[in-house]
Amino acid sequence: MIEDGCSIPANSGGVTLNKKDLKVVENKMYKRHREARNIVVNTLSFLEFTKVVDKYTVKSIYESFCNMYKGNQQIKETKANILIQ
């Protein structure tokens, strides 16, 4: 999965193929990526989580939120106020 900044063997959805066959460096990278993803996912509200539950990489979650919350300043403020509530 090189396009996501990670060189762990994975399918197009980001799911790791043979975890038992990973090298030591790849295994460490995989564990770090999973920790980062878990931190991001655990900080989301249930509503936000349902929007990114199908994303496997932190980068894809980030890009998804960037696309959801982009817009002019009024739209950004409205969406930010929704998140606060």
Residue pairs with C-beta under 8 A, 6 or more apart in sequence:
1 7
1 8
1 9
1 10
1 14
1 57
4 14
4 57
4 58
4 59
4 60
5 59
6 29
6 30
6 33
6 57
7 26
7 29
8 16
8 22
8 26
8 29
8 30
8 33
9 16
9 17
9 18
9 21
9 22
9 26
10 16
10 17
10 56
11 17
13 56
14 55
14 56
14 57
14 60
15 56
16 22
16 30
19 27
19 30
22 30
33 57
33 58
36 58
37 56
37 57
37 58
37 61
40 58
40 61
41 49
41 52
41 61
44 52
45 83
48 65
48 83
51 64
51 68
52 60
52 61
52 64
52 65
55 61
55 64
68 79
69 76
69 79
69 80
70 76
71 79
